[in-house]
Each structure stands twice: as structure tokens, then as C-alpha cells.
Amino acid sequence: MKIAKEITVNDCIRLYPKSIGVFTRFKIDSCCGGAVSIEHAAKRDGASLDELLAALDTAASN
């Protein structure tokens, strides 16, 4: 599974419910700030985009 950095945090959670734990672990605001792309959220919240995407891919595959 390959999650694109362009999809929104909210869409990712809707499509892959297990991703909520990943966003929490990376301290990504997935509640009020979930309407932005994963890339934007990573920059905004100070997370490594590459590490975040790898963790999201793992969660979506399980």
C-alpha cells in the first residue's frame, strides 16, 4: 500500500482507520487540522514526511 502525500489527513483516516494511531504517534493534529494534505500537516506539526508516510503505509497494509 502506498499512501500519497497529497491526500488529506481526514481522507486517509476514513480510508484507513488504523492510520489514526500513526497520526497520534507523530503528533499530527487529525481533528481540527485534518482538512489539509498529509504533506502540509507534517510540515505544520514538525513531523518527518518520509517517516510518517512509511508508518502510514505499514498501518494501511495491516
Secondary structure by P-SEA (a helix, b strand, c coil): ccccccccaaaaaaacccaaaaaaaacccccccccccaaaaaaaacccaaaaaaaaaaaaac
